[in-house]
Amino acid sequence: MTTAEKEFESGCLSRVGDDEPVFVVRAADKSGPAIVQAWSIIAELIGTNKHKVEEARRISREMLQWQIENGYKIPD
């Protein structure tokens, strides 16, 4: 499972510049799994490497499972 701690330590967030805008989608966000799934489709269409696309799809499934176990909310 990908977590915030892992992303800040060694994932994509560890490579973000101090002034670079980012958008974070959490598992608690009701739309989270669908947003990540949509991203994976677009990423595949534009030629993103297969490993990254599959990783996004796995995360989408993990987010959905997390919602089943923990619930979800409409973003604030």
Phi, psi and omega in degrees: 000141176270131180235165178302317181301314180295319181294320179291327183284311187218000182267201185297329181290340177288345182255003182283133177290154181302330182254009182275125177294141177225161177227121183254133176246123182262156175298330181291341179285123182308324181274356185308304181301320181292323179296315180293321177298316178298318178301317182297324178294312179296316180301318179297318181297327182268003174095017176299147184298146187302323180299316181294320179296314179295324177298317178297319179295322176295316179297320177302316178296319179296321179297317179297316178297320179300317178298319178300319183278332189237349184088180181211172179216161172285134182304145178282000000 
